[in-house]
Amino acid sequence: MTLGLLQLLCIRHLLTGYLMCLFHHTDFVPSSAGTSLGFLLLFNTVIGQHFSRYRAIASGIASSGYTIGGLVFPPLFQVLFDEYGLRGGLLLCGAIASHALGGALFYRLPPGANNYFPSTMNGTSTKNGGTRETKAENLRRVISYAEEMNHSTLDVNSGRKKLGDQDIQQNLRGSRCFLNRTIQSLSDNNMPSEKTNMLDSKFKSNERQSFKITLPSFFRLPMFYMIALSYTQILFNMSTYLTVIVDFATDRGVSKWNAVLLIAIYGVADVASRFGSGWISDKKCIKRSAMMSLHFLLWAVSYFMLASTTHYTFQVVSAITAGWSNGATSMLVPILVMELVDAQQFSLCFGFVTLIIVLPFSVRPVMIGFFRDTMGDYQGMFTLLGVCLSISALLWMWVLVRERRQEQDLQKSNKVIA
């Protein structure tokens, strides 16, 4: 499915430029370009199928193409349009885009590809789309299963003879050994698929009674809306900054070329962050929720600095901080979705995440026009965006605290059973 869509994307993008050379009607171009941009999100599915350990680094490298392309292709396309005209330049643009067709044609699923992503967050995905909220619930299910097994043994033996103390101790030791082995497997983030299938088969009857499956089930998860809100804020802040920063800097007395240089600085910091912060996240040096909270806070500080100072040096520091925060948070969003749902629902879930961001973007031109035409300056706008980023930082900090408490509860449960 993914392979066919990738091939369709490349062929459709090539036909866009070709048909523009044949026809004067441009109705086909917006729909074709918009559909192709939507298909570009499938590279996140490919990353999830091929990478498990260095998934954040792979996502950062793949998504850095947006920034690199934004720095390289505009002058290249301008040269093509000046040399060959509009239709000739569009044909060459389609030919350049068709080079991705080779990669799509040779793409194959990795050997032994799983139907689910290994989960390390609050929700542990199951193959049928259901989601267990915490590992503590798995622990309680194991305990209930062991108790039922122990009671069933007592019921069978009670009809035959009365158990002695030695038999009872032997049953308890057997149940405790079973619990310890199962808890150790549940605590392992890299649990093999064989162990997963074994546990799923043992608790299959209990799972059917414990929760109901609804499709799409991720709409019932609060973390889905948290990720969607964060992704909306990331893209909204990035596009707003790139739209108004030149005008904002020139109003503060900065020369035109120095103001344009802020965009390049922002892009370089964005690319560097996608490589560096991805490596930090994959090495488990810091939790992903902590990464989101920290960079949202840094992003807010950069906007407060931008709104309160007029010196060009502080504007450069703000551009570096905002670019780094944008790259660090945007490349984590697909990873968070992978850890929230299984592989079968990832494309649908991430598609809804990107669909939600369309609604706030309809307000962006009105907001920019209000602060520019009515207020006369973008200072209040950057202050407002900084406040919203601070709220998001607090929300992700709450997610981090919640994860810590769940881990502590699981450790206490392990100690009690041991």
Contacts in CASP RR format, 6 or more apart in sequence:
PFRMAT RR
TARGET T0000
AUTHOR 0000-0000-0000
METHOD contacts of the structure
MODEL  1
MTLGLLQLLCIRHLLTGYLMCLFHHTDFVPSSAGTSLGFLLLFNTVIGQH
FSRYRAIASGIASSGYTIGGLVFPPLFQVLFDEYGLRGGLLLCGAIASHA
LGGALFYRLPPGANNYFPSTMNGTSTKNGGTRETKAENLRRVISYAEEMN
HSTLDVNSGRKKLGDQDIQQNLRGSRCFLNRTIQSLSDNNMPSEKTNMLD
SKFKSNERQSFKITLPSFFRLPMFYMIALSYTQILFNMSTYLTVIVDFAT
DRGVSKWNAVLLIAIYGVADVASRFGSGWISDKKCIKRSAMMSLHFLLWA
VSYFMLASTTHYTFQVVSAITAGWSNGATSMLVPILVMELVDAQQFSLCF
GFVTLIIVLPFSVRPVMIGFFRDTMGDYQGMFTLLGVCLSISALLWMWVL
VRERRQEQDLQKSNKVIA
2 42 0 8 1.000
2 45 0 8 1.000
2 46 0 8 1.000
2 49 0 8 1.000
2 107 0 8 1.000
2 347 0 8 1.000
3 104 0 8 1.000
3 107 0 8 1.000
3 108 0 8 1.000
4 104 0 8 1.000
5 39 0 8 1.000
5 42 0 8 1.000
6 39 0 8 1.000
6 42 0 8 1.000
6 46 0 8 1.000
6 100 0 8 1.000
6 103 0 8 1.000
6 104 0 8 1.000
6 107 0 8 1.000
7 101 0 8 1.000
7 104 0 8 1.000
7 105 0 8 1.000
8 39 0 8 1.000
9 36 0 8 1.000
9 39 0 8 1.000
9 40 0 8 1.000
9 42 0 8 1.000
9 100 0 8 1.000
9 104 0 8 1.000
10 97 0 8 1.000
10 98 0 8 1.000
10 100 0 8 1.000
10 101 0 8 1.000
10 102 0 8 1.000
10 104 0 8 1.000
11 98 0 8 1.000
11 101 0 8 1.000
12 32 0 8 1.000
12 35 0 8 1.000
12 36 0 8 1.000
13 32 0 8 1.000
13 33 0 8 1.000
13 36 0 8 1.000
13 94 0 8 1.000
13 97 0 8 1.000
13 98 0 8 1.000
13 100 0 8 1.000
14 94 0 8 1.000
14 95 0 8 1.000
14 97 0 8 1.000
14 98 0 8 1.000
14 101 0 8 1.000
15 32 0 8 1.000
16 28 0 8 1.000
16 29 0 8 1.000
16 32 0 8 1.000
16 33 0 8 1.000
16 36 0 8 1.000
16 90 0 8 1.000
16 94 0 8 1.000
17 29 0 8 1.000
17 90 0 8 1.000
17 91 0 8 1.000
17 93 0 8 1.000
17 94 0 8 1.000
18 91 0 8 1.000
18 94 0 8 1.000
19 28 0 8 1.000
20 26 0 8 1.000
20 29 0 8 1.000
20 87 0 8 1.000
20 90 0 8 1.000
20 91 0 8 1.000
21 87 0 8 1.000
21 88 0 8 1.000
21 90 0 8 1.000
21 91 0 8 1.000
38 354 0 8 1.000
41 347 0 8 1.000
41 350 0 8 1.000
41 351 0 8 1.000
41 354 0 8 1.000
42 347 0 8 1.000
43 62 0 8 1.000
44 59 0 8 1.000
44 62 0 8 1.000
44 334 0 8 1.000
44 337 0 8 1.000
44 338 0 8 1.000
44 346 0 8 1.000
44 350 0 8 1.000
45 343 0 8 1.000
45 346 0 8 1.000
45 347 0 8 1.000
45 350 0 8 1.000
46 107 0 8 1.000
47 55 0 8 1.000
47 58 0 8 1.000
47 59 0 8 1.000
47 62 0 8 1.000
47 334 0 8 1.000
48 55 0 8 1.000
48 117 0 8 1.000
48 338 0 8 1.000
48 343 0 8 1.000
48 346 0 8 1.000
49 109 0 8 1.000
49 110 0 8 1.000
49 113 0 8 1.000
49 343 0 8 1.000
50 58 0 8 1.000
50 110 0 8 1.000
51 58 0 8 1.000
52 117 0 8 1.000
52 118 0 8 1.000
53 282 0 8 1.000
54 282 0 8 1.000
55 282 0 8 1.000
55 335 0 8 1.000
55 338 0 8 1.000
56 277 0 8 1.000
56 278 0 8 1.000
56 279 0 8 1.000
56 281 0 8 1.000
56 282 0 8 1.000
56 288 0 8 1.000
56 331 0 8 1.000
56 332 0 8 1.000
56 335 0 8 1.000
57 275 0 8 1.000
57 278 0 8 1.000
57 279 0 8 1.000
57 282 0 8 1.000
59 274 0 8 1.000
59 278 0 8 1.000
59 331 0 8 1.000
59 332 0 8 1.000
59 334 0 8 1.000
59 335 0 8 1.000
60 274 0 8 1.000
60 275 0 8 1.000
60 278 0 8 1.000
60 327 0 8 1.000
60 331 0 8 1.000
61 274 0 8 1.000
61 275 0 8 1.000
63 274 0 8 1.000
63 327 0 8 1.000
63 330 0 8 1.000
63 331 0 8 1.000
64 270 0 8 1.000
64 271 0 8 1.000
64 274 0 8 1.000
64 275 0 8 1.000
67 267 0 8 1.000
67 270 0 8 1.000
67 271 0 8 1.000
67 274 0 8 1.000
68 271 0 8 1.000
71 264 0 8 1.000
71 267 0 8 1.000
77 89 0 8 1.000
77 93 0 8 1.000
80 88 0 8 1.000
80 89 0 8 1.000
80 92 0 8 1.000
80 93 0 8 1.000
81 89 0 8 1.000
84 91 0 8 1.000
84 92 0 8 1.000
114 193 0 8 1.000
114 343 0 8 1.000
115 127 0 8 1.000
115 342 0 8 1.000
115 343 0 8 1.000
115 344 0 8 1.000
116 125 0 8 1.000
116 126 0 8 1.000
116 127 0 8 1.000
116 342 0 8 1.000
116 343 0 8 1.000
116 344 0 8 1.000
117 125 0 8 1.000
117 338 0 8 1.000
117 339 0 8 1.000
117 341 0 8 1.000
117 342 0 8 1.000
117 343 0 8 1.000
117 346 0 8 1.000
118 189 0 8 1.000
118 190 0 8 1.000
118 191 0 8 1.000
119 125 0 8 1.000
119 339 0 8 1.000
119 340 0 8 1.000
120 189 0 8 1.000
120 339 0 8 1.000
121 223 0 8 1.000
121 288 0 8 1.000
121 336 0 8 1.000
121 339 0 8 1.000
121 340 0 8 1.000
121 403 0 8 1.000
122 133 0 8 1.000
122 134 0 8 1.000
122 223 0 8 1.000
122 402 0 8 1.000
122 403 0 8 1.000
122 406 0 8 1.000
123 131 0 8 1.000
123 132 0 8 1.000
123 133 0 8 1.000
123 134 0 8 1.000
123 221 0 8 1.000
123 223 0 8 1.000
123 339 0 8 1.000
123 340 0 8 1.000
124 131 0 8 1.000
124 132 0 8 1.000
124 135 0 8 1.000
124 138 0 8 1.000
125 131 0 8 1.000
125 340 0 8 1.000
125 341 0 8 1.000
125 342 0 8 1.000
125 345 0 8 1.000
126 132 0 8 1.000
126 200 0 8 1.000
126 207 0 8 1.000
126 342 0 8 1.000
127 200 0 8 1.000
127 342 0 8 1.000
127 344 0 8 1.000
128 213 0 8 1.000
129 213 0 8 1.000
129 215 0 8 1.000
129 217 0 8 1.000
129 341 0 8 1.000
129 342 0 8 1.000
129 344 0 8 1.000
129 345 0 8 1.000
130 211 0 8 1.000
130 213 0 8 1.000
130 217 0 8 1.000
131 217 0 8 1.000
131 218 0 8 1.000
131 221 0 8 1.000
131 340 0 8 1.000
131 341 0 8 1.000
132 138 0 8 1.000
132 211 0 8 1.000
134 406 0 8 1.000
134 410 0 8 1.000
135 186 0 8 1.000
135 187 0 8 1.000
135 406 0 8 1.000
135 410 0 8 1.000
136 406 0 8 1.000
136 409 0 8 1.000
136 410 0 8 1.000
136 413 0 8 1.000
137 210 0 8 1.000
138 186 0 8 1.000
139 183 0 8 1.000
139 186 0 8 1.000
139 410 0 8 1.000
139 413 0 8 1.000
139 414 0 8 1.000
141 203 0 8 1.000
141 206 0 8 1.000
141 207 0 8 1.000
141 210 0 8 1.000
142 179 0 8 1.000
142 182 0 8 1.000
142 183 0 8 1.000
142 186 0 8 1.000
142 203 0 8 1.000
143 179 0 8 1.000
143 417 0 8 1.000
144 206 0 8 1.000
145 202 0 8 1.000
145 203 0 8 1.000
145 206 0 8 1.000
146 175 0 8 1.000
146 178 0 8 1.000
146 179 0 8 1.000
149 175 0 8 1.000
149 178 0 8 1.000
150 171 0 8 1.000
150 172 0 8 1.000
150 175 0 8 1.000
153 171 0 8 1.000
154 163 0 8 1.000
154 171 0 8 1.000
157 163 0 8 1.000
157 167 0 8 1.000
176 417 0 8 1.000
179 417 0 8 1.000
180 417 0 8 1.000
180 418 0 8 1.000
182 199 0 8 1.000
183 413 0 8 1.000
183 414 0 8 1.000
183 417 0 8 1.000
185 191 0 8 1.000
185 195 0 8 1.000
185 199 0 8 1.000
186 199 0 8 1.000
187 410 0 8 1.000
187 414 0 8 1.000
200 207 0 8 1.000
214 220 0 8 1.000
216 345 0 8 1.000
216 348 0 8 1.000
216 349 0 8 1.000
216 352 0 8 1.000
217 341 0 8 1.000
217 345 0 8 1.000
218 224 0 8 1.000
218 340 0 8 1.000
218 341 0 8 1.000
218 345 0 8 1.000
218 349 0 8 1.000
218 352 0 8 1.000
221 340 0 8 1.000
223 336 0 8 1.000
223 340 0 8 1.000
223 399 0 8 1.000
224 340 0 8 1.000
224 349 0 8 1.000
224 352 0 8 1.000
224 353 0 8 1.000
226 395 0 8 1.000
226 396 0 8 1.000
226 399 0 8 1.000
227 333 0 8 1.000
227 336 0 8 1.000
227 337 0 8 1.000
227 340 0 8 1.000
227 353 0 8 1.000
228 352 0 8 1.000
228 353 0 8 1.000
228 356 0 8 1.000
228 357 0 8 1.000
229 392 0 8 1.000
230 292 0 8 1.000
230 296 0 8 1.000
230 329 0 8 1.000
230 333 0 8 1.000
230 392 0 8 1.000
230 396 0 8 1.000
231 330 0 8 1.000
231 333 0 8 1.000
231 353 0 8 1.000
231 354 0 8 1.000
231 356 0 8 1.000
231 357 0 8 1.000
232 356 0 8 1.000
232 357 0 8 1.000
232 360 0 8 1.000
233 296 0 8 1.000
233 388 0 8 1.000
233 389 0 8 1.000
233 392 0 8 1.000
234 326 0 8 1.000
234 329 0 8 1.000
234 330 0 8 1.000
234 333 0 8 1.000
235 330 0 8 1.000
235 357 0 8 1.000
235 361 0 8 1.000
236 357 0 8 1.000
236 360 0 8 1.000
236 361 0 8 1.000
236 364 0 8 1.000
237 299 0 8 1.000
237 303 0 8 1.000
237 322 0 8 1.000
237 326 0 8 1.000
237 385 0 8 1.000
237 389 0 8 1.000
238 326 0 8 1.000
238 330 0 8 1.000
239 361 0 8 1.000
239 364 0 8 1.000
240 364 0 8 1.000
240 367 0 8 1.000
240 368 0 8 1.000
240 381 0 8 1.000
240 385 0 8 1.000
241 266 0 8 1.000
241 322 0 8 1.000
242 263 0 8 1.000
242 266 0 8 1.000
243 368 0 8 1.000
244 368 0 8 1.000
244 372 0 8 1.000
244 378 0 8 1.000
244 381 0 8 1.000
245 259 0 8 1.000
245 262 0 8 1.000
245 263 0 8 1.000
245 266 0 8 1.000
245 319 0 8 1.000
246 256 0 8 1.000
246 259 0 8 1.000
246 260 0 8 1.000
246 262 0 8 1.000
246 263 0 8 1.000
247 372 0 8 1.000
247 378 0 8 1.000
248 306 0 8 1.000
248 377 0 8 1.000
248 378 0 8 1.000
248 382 0 8 1.000
249 258 0 8 1.000
249 259 0 8 1.000
249 262 0 8 1.000
249 312 0 8 1.000
249 315 0 8 1.000
250 256 0 8 1.000
250 259 0 8 1.000
251 377 0 8 1.000
251 378 0 8 1.000
252 310 0 8 1.000
252 315 0 8 1.000
253 310 0 8 1.000
254 312 0 8 1.000
254 315 0 8 1.000
258 312 0 8 1.000
262 315 0 8 1.000
262 316 0 8 1.000
262 319 0 8 1.000
263 319 0 8 1.000
265 316 0 8 1.000
265 319 0 8 1.000
265 320 0 8 1.000
266 319 0 8 1.000
266 320 0 8 1.000
266 322 0 8 1.000
266 323 0 8 1.000
266 326 0 8 1.000
267 323 0 8 1.000
269 319 0 8 1.000
269 320 0 8 1.000
269 321 0 8 1.000
269 322 0 8 1.000
269 323 0 8 1.000
269 324 0 8 1.000
270 323 0 8 1.000
270 324 0 8 1.000
270 326 0 8 1.000
270 327 0 8 1.000
272 324 0 8 1.000
273 323 0 8 1.000
273 324 0 8 1.000
273 325 0 8 1.000
273 326 0 8 1.000
273 327 0 8 1.000
273 328 0 8 1.000
273 331 0 8 1.000
274 327 0 8 1.000
274 328 0 8 1.000
274 330 0 8 1.000
274 331 0 8 1.000
277 291 0 8 1.000
277 295 0 8 1.000
277 324 0 8 1.000
277 327 0 8 1.000
277 328 0 8 1.000
277 331 0 8 1.000
277 332 0 8 1.000
278 328 0 8 1.000
278 331 0 8 1.000
278 332 0 8 1.000
280 286 0 8 1.000
280 291 0 8 1.000
281 288 0 8 1.000
281 291 0 8 1.000
281 332 0 8 1.000
281 335 0 8 1.000
286 294 0 8 1.000
287 400 0 8 1.000
287 403 0 8 1.000
288 332 0 8 1.000
288 335 0 8 1.000
288 336 0 8 1.000
288 339 0 8 1.000
289 396 0 8 1.000
289 397 0 8 1.000
289 399 0 8 1.000
289 400 0 8 1.000
289 403 0 8 1.000
290 396 0 8 1.000
290 400 0 8 1.000
291 328 0 8 1.000
291 329 0 8 1.000
291 332 0 8 1.000
292 329 0 8 1.000
292 332 0 8 1.000
292 392 0 8 1.000
292 396 0 8 1.000
292 399 0 8 1.000
293 393 0 8 1.000
293 394 0 8 1.000
293 396 0 8 1.000
293 397 0 8 1.000
293 399 0 8 1.000
293 400 0 8 1.000
294 393 0 8 1.000
295 324 0 8 1.000
295 325 0 8 1.000
295 328 0 8 1.000
295 329 0 8 1.000
296 325 0 8 1.000
296 329 0 8 1.000
296 389 0 8 1.000
296 390 0 8 1.000
296 392 0 8 1.000
296 393 0 8 1.000
296 396 0 8 1.000
297 389 0 8 1.000
297 390 0 8 1.000
297 393 0 8 1.000
298 321 0 8 1.000
298 324 0 8 1.000
298 325 0 8 1.000
299 321 0 8 1.000
299 322 0 8 1.000
299 325 0 8 1.000
299 326 0 8 1.000
299 329 0 8 1.000
299 386 0 8 1.000
299 389 0 8 1.000
300 386 0 8 1.000
300 387 0 8 1.000
300 389 0 8 1.000
300 390 0 8 1.000
300 393 0 8 1.000
301 321 0 8 1.000
302 317 0 8 1.000
302 318 0 8 1.000
302 319 0 8 1.000
302 321 0 8 1.000
302 322 0 8 1.000
302 325 0 8 1.000
303 318 0 8 1.000
303 322 0 8 1.000
303 382 0 8 1.000
303 383 0 8 1.000
303 385 0 8 1.000
303 386 0 8 1.000
303 389 0 8 1.000
304 382 0 8 1.000
304 383 0 8 1.000
304 386 0 8 1.000
305 314 0 8 1.000
305 317 0 8 1.000
305 318 0 8 1.000
305 321 0 8 1.000
306 314 0 8 1.000
306 315 0 8 1.000
306 318 0 8 1.000
306 322 0 8 1.000
306 382 0 8 1.000
307 379 0 8 1.000
307 380 0 8 1.000
307 382 0 8 1.000
307 383 0 8 1.000
309 315 0 8 1.000
333 353 0 8 1.000
334 350 0 8 1.000
337 346 0 8 1.000
337 349 0 8 1.000
337 350 0 8 1.000
337 353 0 8 1.000
338 346 0 8 1.000
340 349 0 8 1.000
341 349 0 8 1.000
367 381 0 8 1.000
368 378 0 8 1.000
368 381 0 8 1.000
371 377 0 8 1.000
371 378 0 8 1.000
371 380 0 8 1.000
371 381 0 8 1.000
372 378 0 8 1.000
375 381 0 8 1.000
END
